[in-house]
């Protein structure tokens, strides 16, 4: 006599196998292919805003070794936006734009960036301050340190300066934020080593308005629990729908 429950009992191992396969694929993608990242500061405005949630392509630049010969990896190029481990604290992740690659000679004159003595055309750059600062806007300056400069970088920088140009060494990159006046970048703490680069932002999969923007919808400053409850109850209104699922260029 056939047991009507037998087909159901025989089915669950296949369902479990399918579930485990899905989990393994998801873990592989998260660990090796993409990574979620949140924009925490205004340093990349208006390209990336506080509250943008990104998917980072971790395979674009490769990781060295035999995989570089098997996969269609790309070299890191000027103009690329990259996510990397902050050289002064690798536990932190930063996002900036590559301005200088190994061998480049970089200089800023009155905020204008020159690479190999050619002025860059950067239509994405924002200047949020009308105040001119010698170190920030006339980089590199060896005679005028800024209070925000890392002391170790200030001592090392002179080794890379020649004819008032900063020479990017092999295996390193010079990066700047698009919001040039509000960015902690290579001017202040030095180069990004190649091994610190995680990947390239691919997609803004979600974007939430900042608390300053939310105040127009009735939000007020308070503790984290209040902000969480407010965000959940006003999710539709505080989402920047025009930025959601936008490719990062």
HELIX and SHEET records of a PDB file:
HELIX    1   1 UNK A    6  UNK A   28  1                                  23    
HELIX    2   2 UNK A   29  UNK A   33  3                                   5    
HELIX    3   3 UNK A   67  UNK A   70  1                                   4    
HELIX    4   4 UNK A  134  UNK A  137  1                                   4    
HELIX    5   5 UNK A  151  UNK A  157  1                                   7    
HELIX    6   6 UNK A  158  UNK A  160  5                                   3    
HELIX    7   7 UNK A  180  UNK A  182  5                                   3    
HELIX    8   8 UNK A  186  UNK A  189  1                                   4    
HELIX    9   9 UNK A  194  UNK A  196  5                                   3    
HELIX   10  10 UNK A  211  UNK A  214  1                                   4    
HELIX   11  11 UNK A  215  UNK A  217  5                                   3    
HELIX   12  12 UNK A  224  UNK A  233  1                                  10    
HELIX   13  13 UNK A  235  UNK A  238  1                                   4    
SHEET    1   A 7 UNK A  34  UNK A  38  0                                        
SHEET    2   A 7 UNK A  52  UNK A  57 -1                                        
SHEET    3   A 7 UNK A 197  UNK A 207 -1                                        
SHEET    4   A 7 UNK A  81  UNK A  85 -1                                        
SHEET    5   A 7 UNK A  93  UNK A 100 -1                                        
SHEET    6   A 7 UNK A 172  UNK A 176 -1                                        
SHEET    7   A 7 UNK A 192  UNK A 193 -1                                        
SHEET    1   B 4 UNK A  34  UNK A  38  0                                        
SHEET    2   B 4 UNK A  52  UNK A  57 -1                                        
SHEET    3   B 4 UNK A 197  UNK A 207 -1                                        
SHEET    4   B 4 UNK A 246  UNK A 247 -1                                        
SHEET    1   C 5 UNK A 118  UNK A 119  0                                        
SHEET    2   C 5 UNK A 112  UNK A 115 -1                                        
SHEET    3   C 5 UNK A 105  UNK A 109 -1                                        
SHEET    4   C 5 UNK A 165  UNK A 167 -1                                        
SHEET    5   C 5 UNK A 161  UNK A 162 -1                                        
END                                                                             
